[in-house]
């Protein structure tokens, strides 16, 4: 994770983790261990937003090379 990037779907950025209470690490470790042991990950855990960026506004925006 790079610093200064925009927040994702969950509105969490790297700075939240850097400046959080040290107990957060314990809770995150516990959560990942439980997911590993039970083999279950929530559907919303990997949710992301993808924003396509057009290279040439004057070109064909439906072209995959644009």
Secondary structure by P-SEA (a helix, b strand, c coil): cccccccccccccaaaaaacccaaaaaaaaaaaaaaaaccccccccbbbbbbbbcccccccccccc
